[in-house]
Amino acid sequence: MNRLQRRSFMIGLGSAGLLAACDNSMRSNGSATIDARVDATLSHLYSNYPGTTALRDKSVGMLVMPLITKAGFGVGGSYGRGALRVGGVSVDYYSSTQATFGLQIGAQQYAHVLFFMTNEALSSFRNSPGWSAGADMEYAISNRGENITAETLTSLSPVIAVVFGQAGLIAGATVEGTKYTRIIP
């Protein structure tokens, strides 16, 4: 193993260790634990960002990821688990993973909700073996800490992402490039 390969391996190992140190406290694979976190996350979202209730009412389904832990040192990643809600009921459970490369150091935790605005978008998500968030997604931006921009509420985008509750030392929590995989809790 040459010096560059060894350095890349050590950086990747350190990032994985940093991510493990930022445990998202979802060790239990039980659906009851995930559902309790989803309920608390939605309660927080609706009370702190009341504009999101209009998104909820217009959507055909929501993927709620209550706690995503992201860490990196050159190479990084993120992980979390959540539930897909249709009609207010959890119908499936998903994990979220993301790999990142570039200038980064630190750790961050955040929550996000994907609002599926069309039946086609929801069906595509549910029928794929592993769905990746991409450029066709629109973000609802919290510009003052309490408001979601009005443009999102009238958007024709099939999927709208709301990222909130950021805490930590890495800037720029996004879900673009995140892969979602169905899990059995």
N, C-alpha and C positions, 0 to 999 in steps of 0.2 A: 504494500500500500504506500503510495507516494505521499509527500507532505501535503499537497492540495487535497487529495482524497481524505486523508486523515483529518484535516482541518474541517472539511465539509461534514464529515461524519460526526465530529465532536460538536459542531454548531447545531446540527440536527438533533443530536442526543440531548444537548443542553436545552433546546427549545421544547423537546418532548418532556423533559423533566420540569421545566417551568410551567408547561401546560398542566401537567399532573399536580403540581404544587398548588395550582389555582383550581382545586377541586370544585366542581359545580354541585356537590352534595346530593347527587341523585344516584347513590349507590344501589338503592333498592330498584329492582327492575319492575316493581309492581305498578300496574296501571293506576291504582288509587293514589299513589304518591305523585305521579305525573299529573293526574286530574286535579289534585289539590293545588299544585303549583300553577296549573293553567287557570283555575278559578281565581286565585289570588292575583295573578298577572293581569287578567282581564278586568278585575275590579280596580286595580291600580290604573290601568290604561284608561278606562272610562271615567274614573273620577278626576284624573289629572289632565286628560285630553278629551273633553266632552265631544269634540267634533268627530271623534272616531266612532261614536254610536251611529252616525249616519252611514259610515262605511259598513259597519256591522249589519245594519238594516238592509242595505242594498246588496250585500255579498251573498253568494250561494254557499260559501264555506270559508273557514278560517283555519290556517295552520298557526298554532300558538306555540312559540318556543320560549318558555319562561326564563331560562337562564343559559346563555351561551358564554363559554369561557374561551377567550382568545389570548394567546401568548406567542411571543416571538423574539428571537435574537438572530436577525438575518433571515433565518428560515423559521416559519411559525405555522400555527394552525389554530383551529377552533373546533369546539365540540359542544353539543347540547342535545337534549331530548324534549319532545313535546307531543302535542296531540292535534289531530285534525278534527275540527268540530263542524258538523253539518246539522243545521236546525238546533243548535245549542247542545248537541250530544257528541261525545267523542266517538268517532267511528273507526279511527286508526291511530297508531302511534308511530312517530318518526324520529330518527336521529338526524342531526345536522353536522356535517363536517366541512371544513374548508382548509386548504393549504395556502400559505402565502410565502412569497419570496421578495426580498428587497430590503431597503433601508427601514428597519424596524427593531425596536427593543422595548420590552415591557409586557404588561398584561392588562387585560380589560375584561369586564363582564357586562353584558347587556341582554335585553330581551327583544324579541321581534315577533310581529304578527304579519302573516301574508293573508291578505283578503282576496279571495277568488271572486271576481266580479261577473264571470260568465260560467255557465254549465260546461262549456267546452274546455275552458282553462282548468276547472276542477277535475273533469274527466281525464284530461291529459296528465295531470299530476298524479291522480290515483292509479292510472293504468300503466305508468312507466315504472321500470325496475329500479330506477334511480334518477330523480329529477334534479336538474341543476338550474339554479336561479341565474338569469341572464339579463341581457340588455333590454329585453322587451318588458321588463318590470319597471313600474314607476314607484318612486319613493315619496311618501308623505313626510314632509320636513317640519320638524318642530323648531320654529325660528325664534321663539321667545320663551321657551320652556313650558308654555301652557297652551299654545295654539298649534293646530295642524293647518297648513296652508289650504285655502279654499279651493284652489285648483284641483286638488286631489279628490274632493268630494264630487266634482262634476266630470271627472276623468272617464275616458272610454277605454282605459288600459285594462287588459284582462286580469292582471295581478297587481295589487298595490301593496307595498311593503311599508310597515311602520316600525322603525327602530327606535327604542327608547330605553331609559334607565341606565345609560352608560356610566360606568364607574371604572376608573383605572388610568393607566398611563399610556395607552396606545390611542392615537387619534384615528378617526375615520372608521367607525363600525358600520359595515355594510353587509348585505347578504348576497351581493353579486358574486358569482363563482362558488356559491355554497351548494353542496350536494345533499339532497334529502333522500333518505332510505327508510322504507317501512321496517319497523321492528315489532317483535312480539314481546311485550313486557312481562 
